[in-house]
Amino acid sequence: AIATISDITERARLDAVRTDFVANISHELKTPVGALSLLAEALADSDDPDVVTRLSGKIVKEAERLALAIEDLLELSRIELGGDSNRHELAVVGILEDAADRVRGLAERRHIRLEIQDKDSALSVVGDRRQLVSAIGNLVDNAVKYSEMDSIVRLGVCLNGDRVTFSVSDSGMGIASQHLDRIFERFYRVDRARSRDTGGVGLGLAIVRHVAANHGGEVKVTSQEGEGSTFMLSIPVSRASVAESQTDNPVSAAG
């Protein structure tokens, strides 16, 4: 009987997640789809080359925003519904490098340098590479989008007790304290107008939170308005990599 009740409870949870997901996706996709429709109509009615060029550029931008929203929605739904997780032992530096590569094009366009610290770290974690790269990549993407041009975004990793902490720091606009408790909620945006300009729909940090939870970890943020933010994702370290690191560095391990 307990198993049956548990099964029913889990089905109810999944049904609630699906219902909520459908409601949210309908709302979030309506705006870019509506914008594309209006832009296409305006484009069809114009013979002015300058207007055609301008409208075509806007259509491309809205299409990219729509594609990004769909990608984030699908990624979040896979994680929330407990999709297949392919776990292996992963080098933490490799995760940082893959995450940085995902955002490097945007960073170069904004003249922002991505600086990976602790490149010599031999630590590893047991996890799903796609999920972890997606989570760290979302943190780096946010840092790049909300930083001033010609600045630096720093990616780091360190060992804190039995956990590896990935960090992403920027010197951008920062986040007001009243928003810090809610920024990891789905579809929550601190500045909706700015989020629209950057193409976000408020899912990136929700993805980070779910990935952290799926790996037995957590995500935290420290931020000061006008001075930037640091996001920290912590998950259990691979004990094998700690033992190997201590073997390679006996003096450091002892002291």
Residue, then its C-alpha position, 0 to 999 in steps of 0.5 A: a500500500i505504501a508503494t502504491i501511495s508513493d507511486i500516486t504521489e509521484r505521478a501527481r507531482l509529475d502531472a503538476v510539473r507538466t501542467d505548470f510547464v505547459a502554462n509557462i511555455s505558452h506564456e513565454l513563447k507568445t511574445p516572440v511569436g507575436a513579434l515575429s508575426l507583426l514584423a513579417e507583416a510589416l516586412a511584406d508591406s514595405d518596399d523600402p530597402d532600409v526598412v526591409t534591412r531593419l525589419s529583417g534584422k529584428i526578425v532574426k533577433e526574435a527568431e534567435r530569442l525564440a530558439l533560446a527560449i525553446e532550448d532552455l525550456l526543453e533543458l529545464s523540463r528534462i531536468e525537472l522530470g528526471g530525465d536520463s542522467n549519464r554520470h561519469e568522473l569528470a575533471v573540473v577544469g574540463i567542465l569550466e573550459d567547456a562552459a567558457d567555450r559555449v559563451r566565448g563568441l558572445a564574450e568576444r563580441r562584447h570585448i569581455r575576457l573569460e579568465i579561467q583560474d585554478k587551471d592546474s586543479a586535479l579535482s574531479v566530480v562524478g556527474d552528468r557532463r551535459q548538465l554541469v556544462s549547461a549550468i556553469g555555461n548559464l552562469v557565465d552567459n549571465a555574467v557576460k550579458y550583464s557586465e560592461m564591455d571591456s571587462i573580465v569574467r572570472l571562472g574558478v574552482c576550489l575544494n571546500g571540505d568534501r565539496v567542489t565549488f565552481s565560481v563565476s564572478d563579474s564586475g557588472m551591475g550587481i543584483a539588488s538584495q530584494h531579488l536575491d531570494r527569488i532569482f533561482e525561480r523559474f521565469y523570474r527576471v530582475d529587469r524584464a526589459r533588460s532580459r528581453d534585450t539580452g534574450g533571456v526568459g528567466l530560466g537559466l538560473a532555475i536550470v542551475r539550481h536544478v542541476a545542483a540539486n540533482h548532483g547533491g549540491e547547491v548554488k549561492v550568490t553574493s552580489q552588490e549593486g554596482e559592483g558585480s556578482t559571484f555565483m557559486l555552485s557546490i557539489p560533492v568532490s570525487r574522493a578518488s581525485v582528492a586522494e590522488s591530489q594528496t599523493d601528488n602533493p604530500v607536503s600540501a596535503a600535510g600542511 
